[in-house]
Amino acid sequence: MGKKSKGKGNTQAGRESNVSLSVKVDKARMKINGGVFVYSGDISVTELSKALNVPVNDIIKYLFMQGKMITINTILDDELIGMVCLEFGYDFQRKNLVEAENFEALEINDDPSKLKPRPPVVTIMGHVDHGKTTLIDAIRNSNLVDSEYGGISQEIGAYQKEINGQKITFIDTPGHEAFTQMRARGASVTDIVVLVVAADDGVMEQTKEAIDHAHAANVPIIVAINKMDKEGANPKMVREELLTNDVILEEYGGDVISVEVSAKKKDNIDGLLEAILTVAEMLELKANPDRYALGTVLEATLDKNEGPKATLLIQNGTLNAGDYLVVGNSYGKVRRMSNEYREVLETAGPSTPVSVIGLTEVPLAGDRFMAFPTEAEAKEIASKRKENSTTRNKNLKSSVTSLEDLYSKINEGETQILNLIIKADTTGSAEAVKQSLEKLSNDQVKINIIRASSGGITENDVLLASASNAIIYGFNVRPDAVTRSKAEEEHVEIRLHKIIYALIEEIEAAMKGMLKPEYVEKINGQAEVRKLFKASKLGTIGGCMVIDGTILNHSLMRLIRDGVVIYEGKIESLQREKDAAKEVRKGFECGILLENYNDIKEGDIIESYSMVEKRSDE
C-alpha cells in the first residue's frame, strides 16, 4: 500500500520502519493473517471492501439491515468493523500503532551493512563578538552578518558546506541557552563543537560557559583562534588560558585541535574545515539512509501565509516530500521541503537541515520528529503522545536528581555519577569547594563538577543543570525569584550553604546514605531597595518594593547585592504607610529596618525566609 516517493532512488515501500523494538509497525495498516483481519487507524467502507475482497454494496446493504445508514466514504468505528468481519467470515484484531509512541527512547538497530558515512554536524559557540557568525559567513561565502541586528545572531541557522566532495553541516546558535535547551529536551544534535576565541581578547566568561556546555554534552571541541589579522593578536595567550579551563590542546599533549584563522579576511578557513573532517573521520559517523527519517527540530515559527514552519535536522533515514511526520505531539505531511537557499527538495538524507511546511501545529525547538508510512499511524501516535506528554517528559529525566535519591541508587549496586554545579561569591571559594568535593569520589559515587564559577545562580545555570541532571550548590550566593521559578519548572534542585565543611558533610552523608530529616529554608519573599531614609535614632531604613512573595516582620533575612549575600540577620521592623505591619505582599511598598545593620544600598535585594522541617514526602 506504499505510494511512490517523489524522491530519487528512494521509495516508501523500500524504506524500513524506524521501530526496532520486539515488534515492528506494519507498513500496511490492514492485512489478512490466518483468517484474522488485522487493522489499525481509521478505515472507510471502501478501504474495508478492498481489504476483505467483499463488494462495497454488500457491506452497505448488511449494515443498512442492521439499522446503520452509511455511504462508501463513511469511516467505520471498531464496532462496525467487527460486525462486518464476522458477517463475512473473518475474525478481527485492532493493532494499536503506539509501539513507537516514545520514539525518543527507541534503539535504532540498523544492519551494519546498510550504514553509510554521513556528514558531521558542527555547532559554532563562543563569546559574543568573537566572530562566530563572521566565521560562518566566511565558510559559506555569504553575508549573514549584515542581515543581523547589531551583528548578533537572532535565530538558529543551519547550513551545509562541501569540501573535497565531503559535506559538513553547521548550526549557528544564538547562545548557549539554545544549545542547552535542546539537550534538556533529549536532543543531542551536535557531533563537534567549534569554539571561537578571539586572538586579541582571549578566554572570556561566555567562552568558559561554552566549554562547560561542550564538556557536559561530551562533544569533541575544535578551537578556532579567530581575528589573527588584528593588531595585538596573541594565540599563545589564548592557548595558555584554554589550558587553565580544561581544554588541553595538541600543543600541550592533549587531543584538542586548534586552528588560527581570520574570518574577516577568510584566512585558513580551509585549514579549519580539514580539521573538522579529520575529527569526523575519527568519530566514524554513519547512518542508514534506507529507513524513514527521524531527527530534531532546530527552530519553528508560524508563517502568516504558509502556517506552521519548522527547520528539521535529519539525523537518520531519508525524508521525502509527501512523508507523514510526528513532530513532538503534533503530526502533518511534508507539503514542501527546502534547503537554506530556499531551493525545493524532493528528498533529504542524514545530517541534512531542511525547512518543511505541512504540520498541524508549531513544534518547539528540540522536539524530536519521526516519519511514518501512513497518515493513520502518524495521527494515532501524535494523539497518544499528546495524552501522555507529561508522563513522558518526566520519564526522560534521570531518576537521580536529588541527594535523597542517591542512596537508594547506590544500593542497586551500580556506580552513580553525581553531577554538580558550584556557584560561589568568589572565584577562590568556587575553586576551594570544587577541589574539596572532587576528593569525595569513590567506587560507588563519582563526583563530576560540571561548572565551578563565581556569581549569583542564574537561569543559564538551571538550564545546564536540567540538561545534565545536575544539582546546583550555592556558596554565599542566592538565586533570584525568576531563577527559583525556573528551577522548579525544570525540577532542578538548588542547595545553599555558607560554610564549606557543612556543604561537604552533606554530600558525604548522602553518599553514605546517612541523610537525616533536615530543616530547610522556606523563602517568604523578596523586596528591592528603591530609596534610603536616614533616622538618627534607628539607622538606615530601606524604602522597598516587594517584588516576590511576602515579607514577614521579624523573620530571618539576607541582604543580596548582585546575586551575592552581603549580610544575614533579622528584619527588626517592617512598616507599611507609617504603620507597623506583620507582613507586606508582592506589589506593595514598605519600609524595612535591618537588625544591627545599616550598610544597605539602592538596588539591594532583601530576602525574607523561615526555617521549616522538611517533610519526608518532599
Salt bridges, closest charged atoms under 4 A:
GLU16 OE2 - LYS114 NZ 2.35
GLU16 OE1 - ARG291 NH2 3.58
ASP26 OD2 - LYS31 NZ 3.52
GLU47 OE2 - ARG29 NH2 2.70
ASP78 OD1 - ARG94 NH1 3.00
GLU99 OE2 - LYS95 NZ 3.39
GLU104 OE2 - ARG385 NH2 2.78
ASP110 OD1 - ARG291 NH2 2.51
ASP191 OD2 - ARG118 NH1 2.87
ASP200 OD2 - LYS230 NZ 3.22
ASP201 OD2 - HIS130 NE2 3.02
ASP212 OD2 - ARG451 NE 2.92
ASP246 OD2 - LYS434 NZ 3.93
GLU251 OE2 - ARG239 NE 2.74
GLU260 OE2 - ARG239 NH1 3.06
GLU306 OE1 - LYS309 NZ 3.36
GLU306 OE2 - ARG336 NH2 2.64
ASP323 OD1 - ARG15 NH2 2.82
GLU361 OE2 - LYS386 NZ 2.68
ASP367 OD1 - ARG185 NH2 2.23
GLU380 OE1 - ARG94 NH2 3.70
GLU404 OE2 - ARG495 NH1 3.82
GLU404 OE2 - LYS614 NZ 3.31
GLU412 OE2 - LYS409 NZ 3.86
ASP461 OD2 - LYS423 NZ 2.73
ASP461 OD1 - ARG451 NH1 2.61
GLU489 OE2 - LYS486 NZ 3.63
GLU490 OE2 - LYS486 NZ 3.74
GLU493 OE2 - ARG495 NH1 2.32
GLU506 OE2 - ARG495 NE 2.66
GLU506 OE1 - HIS497 NE2 3.38
GLU518 OE2 - ARG495 NH2 2.99
GLU521 OE1 - ARG478 NH2 2.88
GLU521 OE2 - ARG558 NH2 2.76
GLU528 OE1 - ARG530 NE 3.41
ASP548 OD2 - ARG484 NH2 3.15
GLU568 OE1 - LYS498 NZ 3.53
GLU568 OE1 - ARG558 NH2 3.63
GLU577 OE2 - ARG576 NH2 3.59
GLU583 OE2 - ARG585 NE 3.22
ASP599 OD1 - LYS601 NZ 3.88
ASP604 OD2 - ARG561 NH2 2.75
GLU607 OE1 - ARG478 NH2 2.99
GLU607 OE2 - ARG484 NH1 3.27
GLU607 OE1 - ARG558 NH1 2.85
ASP617 OD1 - ARG615 NE 3.04
GLU618 OE2 - ARG615 NH1 3.57
